[in-house]
């Protein structure tokens, strides 16, 4: 498990860092790095997510475990289950929350008509 956390830490360290403004200068409004954006998002066990694979394609997955960060690397890591059943250990920067498709609506039942009134 220590090797897995070390590998995840190396991946996180490879992410681009946001440049900082010189001391006393106003900070420029820049978009957050993937790590900062992922840190703002937290995922929970059972949540549907989109997983960014190494080749850049997206794959739907389900978070099957959340591993807390450590003193050296406070960012949590995640285990996701792919539709094929394969498990992948990853970091939040590779995940995006996805809303599952809503369940299909039940078929519409015809509105019952009142029985005809007998004529006299």
C-alpha positions as CSV (number, residue, x, y, z in Angstrom):
1,X,0.0,0.0,0.0
2,X,2.9,2.4,0.7
3,X,4.0,1.9,-2.9
4,X,0.6,2.7,-4.2
5,X,0.5,6.0,-2.2
6,X,4.0,6.8,-3.4
7,X,2.9,6.3,-7.0
8,X,-0.1,8.5,-6.5
9,X,2.0,11.2,-4.9
10,X,4.4,11.1,-7.9
11,X,1.4,11.6,-10.2
12,X,0.1,14.5,-8.2
13,X,3.5,16.1,-8.1
14,X,3.7,15.9,-11.9
15,X,0.6,18.1,-12.2
16,X,1.3,21.7,-13.3
17,X,1.4,24.3,-10.5
18,X,-0.2,27.7,-10.5
19,X,2.4,30.5,-10.6
20,X,2.3,32.8,-7.5
21,X,2.3,36.5,-7.5
22,X,5.4,38.4,-6.1
23,X,5.0,39.4,-2.5
24,X,2.8,42.5,-2.1
25,X,1.4,42.2,-5.6
26,X,-2.3,41.4,-6.0
27,X,-2.9,37.8,-6.8
28,X,-4.1,37.3,-10.4
29,X,-7.4,35.5,-10.9
30,X,-6.4,32.2,-12.5
31,X,-8.2,28.9,-13.0
32,X,-7.4,26.3,-10.3
33,X,-4.9,23.6,-11.2
34,X,-6.4,20.1,-11.6
35,X,-5.2,19.2,-8.1
36,X,-6.8,22.3,-6.6
37,X,-10.1,21.6,-8.4
38,X,-10.0,18.0,-7.3
39,X,-9.3,19.0,-3.7
40,X,-12.4,21.1,-3.7
41,X,-14.4,18.1,-4.8
42,X,-14.7,15.1,-2.6
43,X,-16.1,11.8,-3.7
44,X,-17.8,9.2,-1.6
45,X,-18.1,5.4,-1.7
46,X,-20.9,4.4,-4.2
47,X,-20.8,7.7,-6.1
48,X,-20.9,7.5,-9.9
49,X,-17.9,9.3,-11.5
50,X,-16.3,9.8,-14.8
51,X,-12.7,8.5,-14.8
52,X,-10.1,10.0,-17.1
53,X,-8.0,7.1,-18.4
54,X,-4.3,7.5,-19.4
55,X,-5.2,7.7,-23.1
56,X,-7.5,10.7,-22.4
57,X,-10.8,8.9,-22.8
58,X,-13.5,9.1,-20.2
59,X,-15.0,6.0,-18.6
60,X,-18.0,5.7,-16.2
61,X,-17.0,4.2,-12.9
62,X,-18.2,3.9,-9.3
63,X,-16.1,4.9,-6.3
64,X,-15.6,1.7,-4.3
65,X,-13.1,3.0,-1.6
66,X,-11.9,6.4,-0.3
67,X,-8.3,6.2,1.1
68,X,-7.5,9.1,3.4
69,X,-4.4,11.2,2.8
70,X,-1.3,11.0,5.0
71,X,0.9,13.6,6.6
72,X,3.2,13.6,3.6
73,X,0.4,13.7,1.1
74,X,-2.9,15.0,2.5
75,X,-4.8,14.4,-0.7
76,X,-7.1,11.4,-0.5
77,X,-6.9,8.7,-3.1
78,X,-9.8,6.6,-4.5
79,X,-10.4,3.1,-5.8
80,X,-12.9,3.0,-8.6
81,X,-14.8,0.1,-10.1
82,X,-15.0,0.0,-13.8
83,X,-18.1,-1.5,-15.6
84,X,-15.9,-4.5,-16.6
85,X,-15.4,-5.2,-12.8
86,X,-11.7,-4.0,-12.9
87,X,-10.6,-1.9,-10.0
88,X,-8.3,1.2,-10.4
89,X,-6.5,3.3,-7.8
90,X,-6.5,6.9,-8.7
91,X,-6.4,10.5,-7.5
92,X,-9.3,13.1,-7.5
93,X,-7.8,15.0,-10.4
94,X,-8.8,12.1,-12.7
95,X,-12.4,12.0,-11.4
96,X,-15.4,14.1,-12.3
97,X,-18.8,13.7,-10.6
98,X,-21.3,12.3,-12.9
99,X,-25.0,12.0,-12.4
100,X,-26.4,8.6,-13.1
101,X,-29.1,8.4,-15.7
102,X,-32.5,8.7,-14.0
103,X,-34.5,5.5,-13.9
104,X,-37.0,5.2,-16.7
105,X,-40.5,6.4,-16.0
106,X,-43.1,3.7,-15.6
107,X,-45.4,3.3,-18.5
108,X,-48.4,5.6,-18.4
109,X,-51.6,3.9,-17.4
110,X,-54.7,5.1,-19.3
111,X,-57.0,7.2,-17.1
112,X,-60.0,5.1,-16.2
113,X,-63.2,6.4,-17.6
114,X,-66.4,6.3,-15.5
115,X,-68.9,3.6,-16.5
116,X,-71.7,4.9,-18.8
117,X,-74.8,5.8,-17.0
118,X,-77.8,3.7,-17.9
119,X,-80.5,5.5,-19.8
120,X,-84.1,5.1,-18.8
